[in-house]
Amino acid sequence: MISPAIRKWTPFVALMLIVLFATAYLLFSGQKSAYRPGSDNPVTIYKEACSACHGQSGKSSNLFYPDLDNKTHSIEEVTKIIKNGGLFMPAFPKIKGDTLSKLARYVTDKQFLKR
């Protein structure tokens, strides 16, 4: 027979285990996007690869994906995040070179975020 004290804590312990395993999976899974850009146009790439999570103009309505109007990241940091991914964001290893640079500049551009 399970004691009342253990029964009381069972849901909390179960929830914490789920959170722990989900966090470990997201941090260590190395998720990668299969997206391959068909163009070097950053507007097209953003619409195809980014807008579903970050919104058409960088204003996300999703709890897990941040608004892009947060100006705490430099172009170099954004480039690294696109290339390597983040906590909930997959890596986009097939976006490379000048195409990656153009996309990072586009995403950090204040005019883009004002739309």
Secondary structure as GFF3:
##gff-version 3
##sequence-region A 1 115
A	DSSP	alpha_helix	4	28	.	.	.	ID=ss1
A	DSSP	alpha_helix	42	45	.	.	.	ID=ss2
A	DSSP	pi_helix	46	50	.	.	.	ID=ss3
A	DSSP	alpha_helix	51	54	.	.	.	ID=ss4
A	DSSP	alpha_helix	75	84	.	.	.	ID=ss5
A	DSSP	alpha_helix	97	108	.	.	.	ID=ss6
A	DSSP	alpha_helix	110	113	.	.	.	ID=ss7
###
